[in-house]
């Protein structure tokens, strides 16, 4: 395939609708975005690319708003191909206000076919198409106008080759009997993207050191993360620009009762106390006075011998299955999922075993293994 694809620049609603009509009958549509996010919470779309095997359409979102035709193309229409799609899905949700479905993420597809769980697009193209993509525009300022011809070509190639990559991947997935696995994983990805706002209350669970806190400290940290998630969306600021996870954790450790105590927390600077001190102290106070029965128990220490024993045994199970399938272990089970299983077993609670195709491959063996090595606390 030529490295100089036909490119059509789209900067009016009429041109976008015409492009949508041109690709509406396609079976597969490759999509990509370029965006800027250094100073905002929501991604600022700078370019939308799509291709169905003919020209590569480059949409200028600085000039044209999403149209009903493109919205239908995203949420209905042909199968959409994206590579490493999580942030692109945010761009489409913010710019188009529409989910992307049906969807195939070619990075996930590749993870189901080999031992590299997060292969980049350039290596993916080399692997399946045998072409070496230029890297000169990787760190371009995509918000500048006009874009150079090199930028346009680089952006176009991000979608042009996805179609050939997917042809090879699909044939291999079918040959290995894993196409249904990919469909299941990508459907879950779409579902997760549409429920992202509902997950605000669960952000605190990402904190790896939560086990170091007591129940009231955890409750304070939970309340502060929920507050922050709402505020960064409302103000459109990066999380760390408002207050970082590290500082919220430090505040939760100390449970300050006044501005003096808040200011003495390691890492806290006066501007934060001045701007957000009252809100943070109010949330800590709520946690201090929360009903004991409403507090979640502190997570088990991952350093305890029993926890380590459970984790080691499950890693052995997952590692053996991953080796037999020729994939990376983290494709089958993430560490946080293994830790959740270990905690549930040691607390004598129902096990959150994997479901779907992972459940078919792993659930019974993991349950048996935990019954053998994990004694409830």
Phi and psi in degrees as a GROMACS rama.xvg file:
@    title "Ramachandran Plot"
@    xaxis  label "Phi"
@    yaxis  label "Psi"
@TYPE xy
-66.898  146.32  UNK-2
-86.5498  8.50636  UNK-3
-123.541  75.6121  UNK-4
-69.0962  157.695  UNK-5
-69.3622  130.969  UNK-6
-120.888  133.802  UNK-7
-121.073  123.177  UNK-8
-88.3774  128.297  UNK-9
-115.661  115.914  UNK-10
-137.709  18.4973  UNK-11
-136.841  153.346  UNK-12
-59.8993  -36.3154  UNK-13
-65.0973  -42.2412  UNK-14
-66.8399  -36.6651  UNK-15
-66.6294  -43.3465  UNK-16
-63.6228  -38.6339  UNK-17
-64.9049  -39.5845  UNK-18
-65.7827  -40.3089  UNK-19
-61.0895  -42.2089  UNK-20
-63.4796  -34.6263  UNK-21
-68.2793  -31.9178  UNK-22
-105.602  -0.443772  UNK-23
-59.2554  -31.5963  UNK-24
-87.5264  2.66702  UNK-25
-72.3332  154.525  UNK-26
-81.9741  -33.4755  UNK-27
-135.924  139.782  UNK-28
-130.572  122.784  UNK-29
-86.8002  135.605  UNK-30
-129.543  152.143  UNK-31
-159.981  166.209  UNK-32
-139.835  156.171  UNK-33
-120.01  136.824  UNK-34
-150.712  169.043  UNK-35
-125.459  134.419  UNK-36
-145.048  18.0108  UNK-37
-72.498  -27.009  UNK-38
-120.738  7.90469  UNK-39
-134.657  161.779  UNK-40
-80.6343  -49.1624  UNK-41
-80.6168  139.041  UNK-42
-65.5444  139.14  UNK-43
-94.7255  108.145  UNK-44
-67.0053  133.621  UNK-45
-115.244  -23.5902  UNK-46
-162.459  140.716  UNK-47
-121.164  124.825  UNK-48
-116.18  140.172  UNK-49
-150.339  154.57  UNK-50
-156.449  139.103  UNK-51
-120.932  21.4564  UNK-52
112.683  -15.6632  UNK-53
-103.01  -128.556  UNK-54
-68.0053  157.192  UNK-55
-93.9628  121.813  UNK-56
-93.1971  127.157  UNK-57
-113.596  112.235  UNK-58
-96.3285  129.83  UNK-59
-92.6355  99.4471  UNK-60
-73.5956  -6.85594  UNK-61
-76.8085  -18.7751  UNK-62
-112.382  -29.2599  UNK-63
-127.333  132.201  UNK-64
-80.4607  159.718  UNK-65
-63.1362  137.594  UNK-66
-100.949  165.873  UNK-67
-61.4713  -35.0379  UNK-68
-64.1815  -43.8812  UNK-69
-70.6319  -33.9271  UNK-70
-62.5321  -41.7965  UNK-71
-65.7  -38.4259  UNK-72
-60.7923  -38.3912  UNK-73
-70.512  -47.1259  UNK-74
-93.3789  -12.0725  UNK-75
-128.552  -133.854  UNK-76
56.6158  -152.932  UNK-77
-72.5929  169.878  UNK-78
-63.7219  130.751  UNK-79
-99.4177  133.514  UNK-80
-105.854  130.29  UNK-81
-138.297  152.15  UNK-82
-113.378  127.556  UNK-83
50.562  67.3838  UNK-84
-85.7142  -8.60271  UNK-85
-56.55  -46.7444  UNK-86
-74.8075  -33.0303  UNK-87
-61.9149  -39.1456  UNK-88
-62.5727  -34.8807  UNK-89
-65.4113  -40.6971  UNK-90
-60.5607  -47.5991  UNK-91
-65.7695  -38.0717  UNK-92
-63.0264  -39.1491  UNK-93
-78.5382  -42.6997  UNK-94
-82.6261  -43.0037  UNK-95
-99.6954  -20.7897  UNK-96
63.5135  33.8287  UNK-97
-141.8  145.218  UNK-98
-73.5911  160.687  UNK-99
-106.663  109.92  UNK-100
-158.541  148.14  UNK-101
-68.9744  155.086  UNK-102
-131.605  142.314  UNK-103
-126.804  126.16  UNK-104
-97.9875  114.999  UNK-105
-69.4815  -20.1526  UNK-106
-71.0144  -41.2388  UNK-107
-65.7805  -41.2654  UNK-108
-57.713  -44.0433  UNK-109
-66.9288  -35.9872  UNK-110
-62.7078  -30.1911  UNK-111
-80.1516  -6.77921  UNK-112
-111.537  -8.77073  UNK-113
-160.446  -175.87  UNK-114
-92.1704  4.87166  UNK-115
-104.287  103.925  UNK-116
-75.2594  -17.7424  UNK-117
-135.521  54.8344  UNK-118
-66.7542  133.453  UNK-119
-73.9558  162.734  UNK-120
-63.0594  -41.2476  UNK-121
-62.2061  -44.0288  UNK-122
-68.0838  -33.3471  UNK-123
-63.5245  -43.3526  UNK-124
-65.2664  -42.0681  UNK-125
-59.5703  -42.3375  UNK-126
-66.2244  -45.9107  UNK-127
-95.7439  -29.6958  UNK-128
-111.267  -22.3018  UNK-129
78.5217  17.3805  UNK-130
-107.248  145.432  UNK-131
-103.725  117.281  UNK-132
-82.7627  146.71  UNK-133
-67.1947  149.174  UNK-134
-116.165  3.99236  UNK-135
-62.3356  -30.979  UNK-136
-101.005  14.0792  UNK-137
-55.0548  -40.134  UNK-138
-107.633  32.8714  UNK-139
-64.1301  155.898  UNK-140
-87.842  98.1041  UNK-141
-77.3264  -6.80783  UNK-142
-87.3601  -11.5001  UNK-143
-72.7256  150.956  UNK-144
-137.991  139.717  UNK-145
-77.6996  154.203  UNK-146
-72.276  146.862  UNK-147
-74.7265  163.639  UNK-148
-62.7261  -34.0126  UNK-149
-65.5193  -40.4161  UNK-150
-63.7909  -45.1349  UNK-151
-61.6071  -43.1507  UNK-152
-64.3839  -43.5879  UNK-153
-59.3905  -45.6265  UNK-154
-65.9909  -38.779  UNK-155
-65.1627  -41.0119  UNK-156
-65.3285  -20.5209  UNK-157
-66.139  -21.2192  UNK-158
-111.853  -29.738  UNK-159
-57.8975  -44.9702  UNK-160
-81.593  -16.3959  UNK-161
-57.8963  -34.7431  UNK-162
-64.7462  -43.6456  UNK-163
-69.5652  -38.3435  UNK-164
-58.313  -47.4562  UNK-165
-64.5364  -35.8418  UNK-166
-58.1297  -46.3596  UNK-167
-67.4947  -43.3261  UNK-168
-62.5999  -44.9784  UNK-169
-60.9483  -43.396  UNK-170
-62.0493  -41.1016  UNK-171
-69.5903  -41.04  UNK-172
-62.4651  -41.8271  UNK-173
-64.1367  -40.8499  UNK-174
-63.6176  -35.3898  UNK-175
-90.7194  -0.362471  UNK-176
69.4055  33.621  UNK-177
-119.217  7.68706  UNK-178
-63.6959  -39.2784  UNK-179
-64.353  -31.96  UNK-180
-62.4187  -45.129  UNK-181
-63.77  -43.6787  UNK-182
-59.6899  -40.5714  UNK-183
-64.7508  -45.6176  UNK-184
-65.9649  -39.6505  UNK-185
-73.4938  -33.6782  UNK-186
-63.4665  -38.8904  UNK-187
-65.8823  -35.4492  UNK-188
-64.67  -43.7613  UNK-189
-63.0271  -42.8399  UNK-190
-63.1042  -41.752  UNK-191
-63.6924  -40.2309  UNK-192
-65.5057  -35.9096  UNK-193
-76.8676  -15.8613  UNK-194
-109.697  17.4522  UNK-195
-58.9696  -39.5407  UNK-196
-66.5673  -29.6259  UNK-197
-70.4179  -18.7405  UNK-198
-85.1328  -0.357064  UNK-199
-53.6552  -40.9725  UNK-200
-71.9931  -8.1116  UNK-201
-104.28  2.51536  UNK-202
-58.8195  -36.6712  UNK-203
-60.4075  -25.2754  UNK-204
-69.9427  -12.1162  UNK-205
-76.1615  -13.5805  UNK-206
-70.0307  116.341  UNK-207
-70.0799  -22.8916  UNK-208
-103.064  20.9897  UNK-209
-59.3044  -29.4768  UNK-210
-65.3555  -16.8889  UNK-211
-79.0285  -10.6029  UNK-212
-100.468  156.415  UNK-213
-85.7048  170.287  UNK-214
-54.5257  -42.8937  UNK-215
-70.7054  -35.4181  UNK-216
-64.6255  -40.9469  UNK-217
-62.743  -41.6236  UNK-218
-63.2492  -38.8374  UNK-219
-64.169  -44.9058  UNK-220
-63.0432  -41.8146  UNK-221
-60.5062  -48.8231  UNK-222
-63.476  -38.896  UNK-223
-69.1298  -36.4717  UNK-224
-68.8727  -37.7956  UNK-225
-62.5928  -44.7269  UNK-226
-58.4019  -47.5485  UNK-227
-62.9943  -42.2978  UNK-228
-59.2263  -39.9518  UNK-229
-67.1559  -41.5921  UNK-230
-69.6677  -40.9407  UNK-231
-68.4755  -31.7827  UNK-232
-69.002  -44.5242  UNK-233
-65.3795  -41.109  UNK-234
-90.3115  -10.0815  UNK-235
56.4047  57.5867  UNK-236
-124.71  149.042  UNK-237
-60.8521  147.266  UNK-238
-53.8201  -46.178  UNK-239
-67.7135  -21.6444  UNK-240
-72.0161  -27.7126  UNK-241
-85.0654  -63.6344  UNK-242
-165.728  132.67  UNK-243
-78.9193  162.292  UNK-244
-56.0627  -41.3915  UNK-245
-59.9904  -43.4776  UNK-246
-70.7107  -39.2588  UNK-247
-62.5406  -38.376  UNK-248
-64.3443  -43.299  UNK-249
-63.8958  -38.6472  UNK-250
-64.7193  -43.4017  UNK-251
-62.0652  -36.0665  UNK-252
-62.1427  -41.79  UNK-253
-86.7145  -25.8243  UNK-254
46.6159  60.1613  UNK-255
-64.9688  147.275  UNK-256
-103.242  -13.2224  UNK-257
-151.18  176.493  UNK-258
-65.3586  -33.0656  UNK-259
-63.1965  -46.7755  UNK-260
-67.1488  -36.6863  UNK-261
-63.5209  -43.0057  UNK-262
-65.4314  -22.5757  UNK-263
-86.0139  -5.5905  UNK-264
-66.5981  132.667  UNK-265
-57.3199  125.82  UNK-266
95.9993  -14.2591  UNK-267
-77.1969  131.468  UNK-268
-109.963  153.349  UNK-269
-52.0241  -40.6187  UNK-270
-58.6197  -35.8287  UNK-271
-67.4647  -41.948  UNK-272
-61.763  -41.8094  UNK-273
-66.3439  -44.2479  UNK-274
-79.4812  -45.0064  UNK-275
-120.171  4.48519  UNK-276
-57.4017  -46.4989  UNK-277
-61.8585  -42.2248  UNK-278
-64.5823  -44.2667  UNK-279
-65.7851  -43.9707  UNK-280
-65.3135  -34.6549  UNK-281
-64.9967  -39.4797  UNK-282
-68.5934  -40.8316  UNK-283
-62.8792  -40.4729  UNK-284
-62.296  -41.3813  UNK-285
-59.3256  -42.0809  UNK-286
-66.5804  -38.0526  UNK-287
-61.9028  -34.2831  UNK-288
-103.933  7.65659  UNK-289
-65.2236  148.587  UNK-290
-62.2058  133.036  UNK-291
-54.0577  -37.6139  UNK-292
-68.536  -19.3635  UNK-293
-89.7326  -5.77559  UNK-294
-84.9579  133.431  UNK-295
-75.7838  145.027  UNK-296
-67.8638  151.561  UNK-297
-64.8646  143.399  UNK-298
-60.6466  153.991  UNK-299
-69.2628  149.654  UNK-300
-69.7884  126.038  UNK-301
-70.7379  -5.56039  UNK-302
-92.4372  -7.08564  UNK-303
-69.5602  146.839  UNK-304
-56.8179  -41.1233  UNK-305
-65.0765  -41.9124  UNK-306
-64.5824  -45.488  UNK-307
-61.3033  -38.4353  UNK-308
-63.8489  -44.2834  UNK-309
-62.9577  -45.9525  UNK-310
-62.7697  -43.5934  UNK-311
-62.3439  -43.386  UNK-312
-65.0407  -41.2197  UNK-313
-70.0377  -37.6253  UNK-314
-60.7071  -35.5021  UNK-315
-64.9269  -42.0769  UNK-316
-63.3705  -49.5262  UNK-317
-65.4259  -40.9277  UNK-318
-61.7131  -41.1002  UNK-319
-65.7628  -41.7367  UNK-320
-67.3833  -40.8893  UNK-321
-62.1497  -41.4937  UNK-322
-63.2383  -40.2123  UNK-323
-67.0443  -29.1946  UNK-324
-90.9137  -14.5648  UNK-325
74.1131  33.6327  UNK-326
-125.304  168.201  UNK-327
-73.681  143.619  UNK-328
-55.393  -36.3943  UNK-329
-68.7305  -15.3094  UNK-330
-68.7271  -31.7624  UNK-331
-83.8836  -47.469  UNK-332
-146.431  130.198  UNK-333
-80.8659  156.359  UNK-334
-58.8353  -40.2895  UNK-335
-63.4309  -31.5381  UNK-336
-71.8097  -37.6706  UNK-337
-66.0476  -40.1841  UNK-338
-64.6193  -37.5879  UNK-339
-64.2151  -37.8675  UNK-340
-65.7294  -44.5287  UNK-341
-62.2197  -43.7498  UNK-342
-62.6055  -44.0154  UNK-343
-62.5167  -42.9571  UNK-344
-64.3654  -45.4619  UNK-345
-71.1866  -21.2777  UNK-346
-94.4432  -0.967243  UNK-347
71.3945  30.7724  UNK-348
-105.391  165.656  UNK-349
-58.111  139.18  UNK-350
-81.1629  128.573  UNK-351
-80.6175  67.8976  UNK-352
-68.5811  153.283  UNK-353
-63.6962  151.766  UNK-354
-120.446  -177.163  UNK-355
65.6387  -148.437  UNK-356
-66.6171  -30.5922  UNK-357
-67.827  -37.9543  UNK-358
-62.6064  -40.2734  UNK-359
-62.4196  -34.7167  UNK-360
-85.4495  -27.7455  UNK-361
-126.567  -28.808  UNK-362
-56.552  -49.6769  UNK-363
-63.4177  -42.3606  UNK-364
-69.0159  -39.7277  UNK-365
-64.4404  -42.7568  UNK-366
-63.0534  -43.8144  UNK-367
-63.9705  -41.7979  UNK-368
-63.3264  -43.9947  UNK-369
-65.8601  -36.6192  UNK-370
-63.7427  -28.7466  UNK-371
-81.8436  -34.9718  UNK-372
-112.349  -17.837  UNK-373
-107.428  107.775  UNK-374
-91.1656  128.42  UNK-375
-54.9466  142.651  UNK-376
